[in-house]
């Protein structure tokens, strides 16, 4: 089984799924509501939703006859943590490089 980070990135790799997530930032929506802007079937949107749900990015509730989808912000935590760790690493490297360049410039101007 794939690790959570890989599963999340795979889910985010598709532009339709990213558009669905963007729509869900405005609030819950049914499959039919989510399918409206796309030129694909409701069944195809349902498959995209299953991928997002398996990645922990959305959840589906029960409301009488419908199953509204909602964004699960905690599902993005694994990506956020990974990105933040890499951002800190690169920032540290760039800071060291900047100090080294300034040191070389000072030596050359002496």
Secondary structure in CASP SS format (residue, H / E / C, confidence):
PFRMAT SS
TARGET T0000
AUTHOR 0000-0000-0000
METHOD secondary structure of the structure
MODEL  1
X C 1.00
X C 1.00
X C 1.00
X H 1.00
X H 1.00
X H 1.00
X H 1.00
X H 1.00
X H 1.00
X H 1.00
X H 1.00
X H 1.00
X C 1.00
X C 1.00
X H 1.00
X H 1.00
X H 1.00
X H 1.00
X H 1.00
X H 1.00
X H 1.00
X H 1.00
X H 1.00
X H 1.00
X C 1.00
X C 1.00
X C 1.00
X C 1.00
X E 1.00
X C 1.00
X H 1.00
X H 1.00
X H 1.00
X H 1.00
X H 1.00
X C 1.00
X C 1.00
X C 1.00
X C 1.00
X C 1.00
X C 1.00
X H 1.00
X H 1.00
X H 1.00
X H 1.00
X H 1.00
X H 1.00
X H 1.00
X H 1.00
X H 1.00
X H 1.00
X H 1.00
X H 1.00
X H 1.00
X C 1.00
X C 1.00
X C 1.00
X E 1.00
X E 1.00
X E 1.00
X C 1.00
X C 1.00
X E 1.00
X C 1.00
X C 1.00
X E 1.00
X C 1.00
X C 1.00
X E 1.00
X E 1.00
X E 1.00
X C 1.00
X H 1.00
X H 1.00
X H 1.00
X H 1.00
X H 1.00
X H 1.00
X H 1.00
X H 1.00
X H 1.00
X H 1.00
X H 1.00
X H 1.00
X H 1.00
X H 1.00
X H 1.00
X H 1.00
X H 1.00
X H 1.00
X H 1.00
X H 1.00
X H 1.00
X H 1.00
X H 1.00
X H 1.00
X H 1.00
X H 1.00
X H 1.00
X H 1.00
X H 1.00
X H 1.00
X H 1.00
X H 1.00
X H 1.00
X H 1.00
X H 1.00
X H 1.00
X H 1.00
X C 1.00
END
